[in-house]
Amino acid sequence: MGHPELGSGSRVLNKTLQALPMNSSIKVILYDLGNVILPFNHYQIAEKLVRFSPKTGTSDPRRIFSFLFDFEKGAVNRYETGKVSSHHFFYSLKETFQLSLTFEEFIPIWNEIFVENQEVSETILSQKGKWKLGLLSNTNPLHFHYVLETFPIVRAFDRWILSHEVGFKKPSLEIFQKAIGWAGVVPEKILFIDDLEKNVNAAISLGIKGIHFHSTQQLREELSSRLKA
């Protein structure tokens, strides 16, 4: 799977970016991965896993979803901050819900939830070489290995700042501080794009410029404005 061809909308943005002076105040652009570059839906994981549960009170996808993804107490939090291994994460889930599946059977259920927003990918490719590009993601080893192998756009970035590697998840300030350290510029010269407002607000609190992602068209318009000198 090669890099996507630039579409008409992205060509317009690319021409705009090429026309911008390279002394733009923004030097580094940080992108969120999930639901910006790769739309996904976690709930389908719970819906698939419930098929492997006994026909008892545990056979409710909402319970599995809450166990995994509750913002405060979800099991995914320890996994996405590198505190447990992929196998430990799986066996905890399997034991809790008495799931009759193997780790190997679990992997595609866990991973195959992503699609690519081709227009966002085209925008990123149009920026490569003009700005320093970083990927700032709350993710885990299984997901990131899968997207790295499946979606070549992930390799377009100069650096990946990943929650399971640095030990902190957005909106924790520590992960943004790691990104600032890598960027090597003052926060005001960094632009961060994320679909969750709380993450954008955390970045802004450190002086980073932020875009709360809603749609590709909205992103293009804000980039055209923010990346002017």
N, C-alpha and C positions, 0 to 999 in steps of 0.2 A: 504494500500500500504506500504509494508515493505521496508527496505533498500535493494538496489540492491546487488546481489552477485558480488564478485570481478571477473572481466574478466581476461583473460590471460595477456593482456598488463599491467593492473593495478597490477597483481601479480608480474610481473617483477619489476615494480617501487616499490612495497611494500617491496620486498626482498632487493632492493637497499637501501631504507630508513631504514629498520631494521638493516642493516649493518653499517649505519653511526653512529659515536660517538654522544652521546647526548650533547656534548659541542659544537655542530655546532654554528657558529656565528649568524645564524638566529634563533630567539626564537619565533617569531610571524609571522603567515602568514595571510594576509588579501586578501579575494577574492571579486571581483565584482560579482554581481548576474546575471544581464541580459546579454545575449550573451557570457557568460563564462560558468556558470552552467546551465542557462535556456535560450537557444536561443529563440528569439521572433522577430516579425515584427509589428511595430506600424501601418503601413499603412493599414493593414486589419481592424483595428478599423474604420478608415475613410470610407473604402469601405462598411462596414456593416451599419454604421450610415447614409450614404447618402440615403439608401433605405427608411428612415423615414423622409426625407426632401421633401418639396413641389417641384414639377417639374418646378423650376424657376432657376434663376442664382445661387442659393445656392446649387443646386444639383450637386456638383463637389467634389469628394473625396479629391482632391488636396487642395481645400480651407479649408475643415474641418481639414485635416492633418496639414496644415500650422498654422491654428488657435490654434490647440492643441500643436504642437510639434516644432514650430519654435524655434531654439536654443536661440535666444535673447528674443523674445516676446511671445512665446507660453504659452497658459493658463496653461499648465501642470507645468510650473516652480513655480508658486505660490502654486499650489497644492502639489508639491513634496518638498516644503520647509515649509509646515505646516501653510501657511498663509490663506488658505481657507479650509472649510470642504468639505467632499465628496459631500454633497447635494448642496452646493453653487457652486462647480465646475460643477456639472451636469446641474444645472438650468441655469448657464451662457451659457453653450454650447447649451442647448435646446432652449433658447431664441434667441441666435445669429443665429441659423440655422433653427428655426421654426420646430424643430423635434417633431414628433408625437409619442413619446414613454415615458414610465414611468421610474422612477429611477430603479425600480426592473427589467425592461426589459433592461436597460442600463448596469447593473452590469455584466452579462455574456459576453456581447459584449466587454466591457472594459477589462475583466479579462482573457478570454479564448484565449490567444495569445501565451502562453508559452508551450514549450516542454522541456524535460530534456536531457542534455548531460550526458548520463549514465557513460561514461568513465571519465569525470571530477568528477562526484560524487564519483566514485570508488576511484579516487586519493585522494579526500578529506577524505574519510573514512579511507584510509590507513595511513593518517597523524594524525588522531585523537589520542590524548594521547601522541604524540611525540612532537608536536608543539602546541602552543596556537593558536587557529583558530578564526578569526573574519570575519564577513560578512560586507562589506562596500558598500552600495548601494544607488543610486538615485532611490527612489521609493515613493509610496504613500499608504495611508491606505487600499484602496480597493485591490490594487495589492498585497500588502504584506500579508494581511489576506488570500487572495486566495492561494498564493504560500505556505504559512505556512501550510494550510490545505491540499494542494494537493501534495506537494513534500517533503517527510520526510527528505531529505538531508539538508534542511534549519535548522532543529533542531540539526544537528550535530555540529553547531558552538558554541563556548563558549560565543560569544557576537555578537549582531547585532548593527551596527552603521548605522542608517537609516536617509536619508536626511529629511524626513518629521518630524522626532523626534528631530533632532539636529538643524534644521533651515537653513542648508546650503547644497548645492549640489556640487558634484565634477564638475569641478576641483577647486572649492574654497578651499583655504588652510585651512579654519576653520574646515571643516569636517575631514581632515587628522589630524589636531591637536587634535580633539576629539579622534580619533583612537589611536594616540600616547599616550594620557593621559590614555586611558584604558589599552593599552599594557603594560605600566609600565616599558618599556625598552627604551634605546636610539634608535633614528630612524634607525640607521645603522643595528640594529638587527631585523628589520621588513622587510618582503618581501610582496609587493603588486602586485596583478595580475588583469589586466583590459584589455578589448578589445579596449579601446579608448586611443590613444597615448597621447592626451592632459592630460588625467587623470593620466597616468603613469608619465608624465613629471612633473606634479604638485607635486606628491608624492616624486619624486627624488629631487626636489628643496628643500625639507625639510630634506633630508638625508636618506629617505626610499629607500630601494632597490626595483627595479621595473621589472616586466615582462609584455611586451605588448603581449597580447594573440592573436594568429592567428589560432592555431589548437591544438587539443589534443596532437598530437605527438610532436609538438614544445614545448608545455608546459611541457610534461614529460622530454624531453631532457634538458630544462633549469632548471627544478627543480632538476634533478639529479646532475647538475653542481653547482647550487647555494646553495644547502643544504649540500654540503660536508663541513667537518670541516675546 
